[in-house]
């Protein structure tokens, strides 16, 4: 690895170069038929996602946040309801609950996997039963591509008669106990934001469910609440459709996605084997992560990031501030969140994508190890 060679944090250009002729053909196909909204590629992409994940009902939508919102609408979440979410996650997970007029209850995460802690969840549910709020559901997050402990979280949910929605915005392609994570919960959602493991060239998202009745309601919500008769509204809805052009692009990307998931895991294995002196991500033996991010923990994070920047190595922080400390959410109830507050001071993410070369990784690992020995 040459010191001055540019290392991409996420390399979308390398992927595009690999499939550019197929992308050009797919885009031309949409331009030729002209059905830019709900064109045939949308249904084809939904069918391909269903085949890939094993989930019978898949609905493409405008973005990952709309996907979360639509499920909450279908489940009639509103004022007086409490929905349990991790504080260590992207803002959308809590945002959609608050926008529905419900109350997000912040729960701690596991330090090793960064996903929702079942013990913290159980404690938070017990605390909420002492208030006027009605515990209604749980949004578990497969953070950084790492599956949450869906079985343990489901046990807590069943005990308290709550539903679970899986926020799989970062984990499409990951598996938990041999099944794609989007098979868990009453529904699961994902995002096709360009930086995601399966990303488009703009916004996009999808909802997955095994519940046919819920799927039918979501289809109405996605199109302004319209039922079988055009311009007749059956339920409250939004404009939540996936663009035809994005669907066409994503069809081509999905074709190579399984290979990219394998490549991401090879990159992660190389990092883990090389970075033995710091805390690297832990993946349960029965799980496969899709590695949306490769996130380590280290004391003196800012100094290390500056050192790596000088070496031409980009890094990121996901996330520098817990949700419960940010202005719109400071007054919402929360569990004890010591792990979340600790790791927000320590986490940093390294370059991660399927096209990261071995020489680039060697350079990154050597730069980190040399710094730690100073």
C-alpha distance (Angstrom), angle and dihedral (degrees) to the residues before:
residue distance angle dihedral
X1 . . .
X2 3.78 . .
X3 3.78 111.5 .
X4 3.80 94.1 -129.7
X5 3.82 95.5 47.0
X6 3.78 112.2 117.2
X7 3.79 116.4 -112.6
X8 3.80 116.1 -158.7
X9 3.80 119.1 -142.5
X10 3.82 87.6 -148.1
X11 3.81 116.1 6.3
X12 3.79 109.3 -150.2
X13 3.81 92.0 156.9
X14 3.81 93.8 64.8
X15 3.78 91.4 52.0
X16 3.79 92.0 47.0
X17 3.79 91.6 51.0
X18 3.79 89.1 54.0
X19 3.81 95.5 54.7
X20 3.82 103.6 20.9
X21 3.84 96.5 120.9
X22 3.83 90.2 52.2
X23 3.81 91.2 47.4
X24 3.79 91.7 49.7
X25 3.80 90.8 50.6
X26 3.82 92.6 47.2
X27 3.79 93.1 49.6
X28 3.80 91.4 46.0
X29 3.81 89.0 52.8
X30 3.80 90.8 57.7
X31 3.80 92.6 45.3
X32 3.79 89.5 50.4
X33 3.81 97.1 52.2
X34 3.81 94.3 35.1
X35 3.82 98.4 -148.6
X36 3.79 95.4 135.7
X37 3.81 95.8 164.0
X38 3.82 119.5 54.9
X39 3.79 91.3 -13.3
X40 3.82 121.7 167.9
X41 3.81 92.9 -88.5
X42 3.82 90.5 67.3
X43 3.79 92.7 60.5
X44 3.78 91.4 41.9
X45 3.80 91.3 52.5
X46 3.81 92.1 47.9
X47 3.81 89.8 51.4
X48 3.80 91.3 48.8
X49 3.81 91.0 50.6
X50 3.79 90.0 49.4
X51 3.80 90.8 52.5
X52 3.80 91.9 46.5
X53 3.82 97.1 48.4
X54 3.80 102.3 29.6
X55 3.82 91.8 -124.9
X56 3.82 111.4 134.2
X57 3.82 99.1 -150.4
X58 3.81 119.5 50.0
X59 3.79 124.3 167.5
X60 3.78 121.7 -170.1
X61 3.79 113.6 -143.5
X62 3.78 142.5 177.1
X63 3.80 98.3 -89.6
X64 3.78 143.6 -28.6
X65 3.79 93.9 -88.8
X66 3.80 92.1 54.0
X67 3.80 88.0 49.3
X68 3.81 91.2 57.2
X69 3.80 91.9 43.2
X70 3.79 94.3 50.5
X71 3.79 92.7 53.1
X72 3.81 91.4 50.0
X73 3.81 88.9 50.0
X74 3.80 91.1 50.3
X75 3.81 90.1 50.1
X76 3.82 91.5 50.0
X77 3.79 95.1 -121.4
X78 3.79 111.4 174.7
X79 3.80 147.4 129.3
X80 3.79 114.5 -14.8
X81 3.79 93.3 25.1
X82 3.80 123.0 115.4
X83 3.80 120.4 -148.4
X84 3.81 119.5 -172.2
X85 3.80 117.4 -134.4
X86 3.80 135.4 165.3
X87 3.80 116.3 -103.4
X88 3.81 90.4 -144.8
X89 3.80 101.1 72.1
X90 3.79 143.3 80.0
X91 3.79 115.2 -61.2
X92 3.83 96.0 -108.7
X93 3.80 93.3 73.9
X94 3.81 92.7 65.1
X95 3.79 97.0 25.6
X96 3.80 95.1 67.1
X97 3.81 91.7 52.3
X98 3.80 92.9 51.7
X99 3.81 92.0 45.6
X100 3.80 88.9 57.2
X101 3.82 88.8 56.2
X102 3.80 91.5 -110.5
X103 3.80 126.3 122.9
X104 3.81 121.4 -104.9
X105 3.81 110.8 -145.6
X106 3.80 111.5 -155.2
X107 3.80 118.3 -132.3
X108 3.81 130.6 -171.7
X109 3.81 126.3 -112.5
X110 3.78 136.2 -136.2
X111 3.78 113.1 -93.8
X112 3.80 94.4 -138.1
X113 3.82 101.3 47.4
X114 3.84 100.9 21.4
X115 3.81 89.8 -133.8
X116 3.80 130.7 121.2
X117 3.81 115.2 -60.7
X118 3.84 109.7 -130.5
X119 3.83 91.8 -152.5
X120 3.79 92.2 53.2
X121 3.80 89.1 47.0
X122 3.80 92.9 52.2
X123 3.80 91.0 49.0
X124 3.80 92.6 49.0
X125 3.81 92.0 50.6
X126 3.80 91.4 52.3
X127 3.80 90.6 50.2
X128 3.81 92.5 50.4
X129 3.80 91.8 53.6
X130 3.80 86.4 67.8
X131 3.81 90.9 61.6
X132 3.80 136.0 65.2
X133 3.79 91.2 -102.6
X134 3.79 119.9 105.7
X135 3.83 113.0 -132.0
X136 3.78 103.3 -134.1
X137 3.79 112.3 159.8
X138 3.78 152.0 -17.4
X139 3.79 131.0 -121.1
X140 3.80 107.3 -157.3
X141 3.81 117.3 -168.6
X142 3.80 127.8 -144.6
X143 3.78 92.3 -148.8
X144 3.82 123.1 -157.4
X145 3.82 89.0 -1.9
X146 3.81 91.8 -59.4
X147 3.83 116.5 130.3
X148 3.77 116.2 -121.3
X149 3.82 117.3 -128.4
X150 3.79 91.9 -89.8
X151 3.79 96.5 175.2
X152 3.82 94.0 52.8
X153 3.80 92.4 44.3
X154 3.82 90.5 48.1
X155 3.79 90.1 53.4
X156 3.80 90.3 55.7
X157 3.79 90.7 45.8
X158 3.81 92.9 50.2
X159 3.78 91.7 49.5
X160 3.79 90.4 56.9
X161 3.83 97.4 33.4
X162 3.81 94.8 -116.1
X163 3.78 129.5 145.2
X164 3.80 123.6 -127.2
X165 3.76 128.1 -140.8
X166 3.81 114.5 -167.6
X167 3.80 114.2 -140.1
X168 3.80 98.2 -150.3
X169 3.80 95.4 166.0
X170 3.81 88.7 129.8
X171 3.79 101.0 29.4
X172 3.79 112.3 58.6
X173 3.80 103.3 137.9
X174 3.81 94.5 30.9
X175 3.79 120.4 115.3
X176 3.79 133.8 -148.6
X177 3.80 116.1 -159.2
X178 3.80 90.3 -17.3
X179 3.82 97.7 -49.2
X180 3.77 128.7 98.1
X181 3.80 108.8 -100.6
X182 3.81 91.4 -122.2
X183 3.83 88.0 71.5
X184 3.81 91.0 71.9
X185 3.78 129.3 87.5
X186 3.78 128.9 17.7
X187 3.80 85.6 -66.1
X188 3.77 139.7 -8.3
X189 3.78 130.1 -150.9
X190 3.78 135.2 -158.5
X191 3.79 141.0 -175.5
X192 3.79 131.7 -131.3
X193 3.80 95.1 -162.1
X194 3.83 105.7 151.2
X195 3.82 94.7 -105.8
X196 3.82 93.8 54.3
X197 3.84 119.6 102.4
X198 3.81 87.9 -104.5
X199 3.79 101.7 31.1
X200 3.77 134.5 163.9
X201 3.78 129.7 -150.7
X202 3.78 93.7 -93.2
X203 3.78 136.8 1.1
X204 3.78 123.4 -32.9
X205 3.78 141.9 138.1
X206 3.79 145.2 174.8
X207 3.79 142.4 -143.1
X208 3.81 123.2 -142.3
X209 3.79 126.0 -163.2
X210 3.80 141.8 156.2
X211 3.83 89.7 -151.4
X212 3.79 110.5 96.7
X213 3.79 94.4 -168.7
X214 3.80 91.2 52.2
X215 3.81 90.1 47.6
X216 3.80 91.3 54.3
X217 3.79 91.5 51.0
X218 3.80 90.8 48.3
X219 3.80 90.6 52.9
X220 3.80 89.0 57.0
X221 3.80 92.9 46.1
X222 3.81 90.2 50.1
X223 3.84 90.2 59.6
X224 3.81 103.7 46.3
X225 3.80 91.1 -77.8
X226 3.80 92.5 -64.1
X227 3.78 116.5 162.7
X228 3.80 129.6 -166.9
X229 3.82 94.4 -49.4
X230 3.82 118.0 67.0
X231 3.82 115.0 -114.6
X232 3.79 92.5 12.1
X233 3.79 112.1 112.9
X234 3.81 118.5 -145.6
X235 3.83 101.0 173.4
X236 3.78 137.6 6.7
X237 3.79 107.9 -79.8
X238 3.80 147.9 166.0
X239 3.79 138.5 -143.8
X240 3.78 96.8 -91.3
X241 3.79 103.8 150.7
X242 3.80 128.1 139.9
X243 3.82 112.1 -124.9
X244 3.80 116.0 -114.1
X245 3.81 92.3 -128.3
X246 3.81 91.5 55.2
X247 3.80 90.7 48.3
X248 3.81 90.6 51.9
X249 3.81 91.1 50.9
X250 3.79 92.8 45.9
X251 3.81 92.4 51.3
X252 3.80 88.6 61.8
X253 3.79 93.4 44.1
X254 3.81 92.2 49.2
X255 3.82 90.0 57.4
X256 3.83 90.8 66.0
X257 3.80 96.4 31.1
X258 3.85 97.9 98.5
X259 3.81 89.4 55.0
X260 3.80 90.0 48.5
X261 3.81 91.8 51.3
X262 3.81 89.0 54.8
X263 3.81 90.3 48.4
X264 3.81 91.4 49.7
X265 3.79 89.6 54.1
X266 3.79 91.3 50.4
X267 3.80 89.4 52.6
X268 3.81 90.7 48.3
X269 3.83 91.9 49.0
X270 3.79 90.3 52.4
X271 3.79 91.6 51.9
X272 3.79 92.8 47.1
X273 3.81 93.7 49.4
X274 3.79 92.1 46.7
X275 3.79 100.2 43.3
X276 3.78 100.1 58.6
X277 3.80 95.6 141.9
X278 3.82 96.6 62.9
X279 3.80 136.9 50.7
X280 3.79 108.7 -85.0
X281 3.84 126.2 -176.6
X282 3.79 118.2 -75.2
X283 3.80 120.1 -139.7
X284 3.79 120.1 -167.7
X285 3.84 111.7 -118.3
X286 3.81 91.7 -117.0
X287 3.83 93.3 52.9
X288 3.79 136.8 77.6
X289 3.80 117.9 -154.3
X290 3.78 122.1 -152.1
X291 3.82 90.7 -150.6
X292 3.79 102.6 -133.5
X293 3.80 82.1 171.5
X294 3.79 133.8 7.7
X295 3.79 100.9 -139.8
X296 3.79 124.6 -172.8
X297 3.79 131.3 -177.7
X298 3.77 122.4 -130.9
X299 3.79 140.1 159.6
X300 3.78 113.3 -118.0
X301 3.78 91.5 27.5
X302 3.81 96.9 166.5
X303 3.80 93.2 53.8
X304 3.80 91.2 49.4
X305 3.79 91.4 48.9
X306 3.80 90.6 51.8
X307 3.80 90.4 49.5
X308 3.80 91.3 51.0
X309 3.79 91.3 46.6
X310 3.78 89.4 56.6
X311 3.81 87.4 53.5
X312 3.80 91.8 52.2
X313 3.81 94.4 -105.3
X314 3.82 115.9 135.0
X315 3.80 120.5 -146.1
X316 3.80 136.6 177.7
X317 3.80 139.5 -154.3
X318 3.79 117.5 -133.5
X319 2.99 102.7 -158.2
X320 3.82 123.7 1.6
X321 3.82 96.1 172.1
X322 3.81 128.4 34.6
X323 3.78 114.4 -123.1
X324 3.81 93.1 -118.5
X325 3.83 91.1 62.2
X326 3.82 95.6 53.2
X327 3.83 119.6 98.6
X328 3.84 101.1 -108.7
X329 3.83 91.9 49.8
X330 3.80 106.6 36.3
X331 3.79 94.8 101.7
X332 3.79 97.7 49.3
X333 3.82 119.7 104.0
X334 3.77 119.3 -96.0
X335 3.76 143.9 -178.3
X336 3.79 121.6 -123.4
X337 3.82 102.2 -67.0
X338 3.80 106.3 -171.3
X339 3.82 95.4 133.5
X340 3.80 93.1 50.0
X341 3.80 92.0 49.5
X342 3.80 91.7 47.6
X343 3.78 98.4 49.2
X344 3.81 94.2 45.6
X345 3.80 85.6 67.5
X346 3.81 93.7 48.9
X347 3.81 111.6 34.3
X348 3.77 124.8 104.1
X349 3.79 130.5 163.0
X350 3.79 127.1 -135.9
X351 3.82 128.9 -149.3
X352 3.80 108.2 -69.4
X353 3.79 129.1 176.9
X354 3.83 137.0 117.2
X355 3.80 93.4 -100.8
X356 3.80 98.6 55.4
X357 3.80 105.5 127.7
X358 3.78 125.6 -131.6
X359 3.80 91.4 -118.4
X360 3.79 91.4 52.7
X361 3.80 90.8 50.3
X362 3.78 91.9 48.3
X363 3.79 88.7 52.5
X364 3.83 92.3 49.8
X365 3.81 94.0 46.7
X366 3.79 92.8 46.4
X367 3.81 91.3 49.6
X368 3.81 91.5 52.4
X369 3.81 94.8 44.7
X370 3.81 92.8 47.6
X371 3.80 90.9 50.7
X372 3.81 92.9 49.4
X373 3.81 90.1 53.3
X374 3.82 93.9 54.0
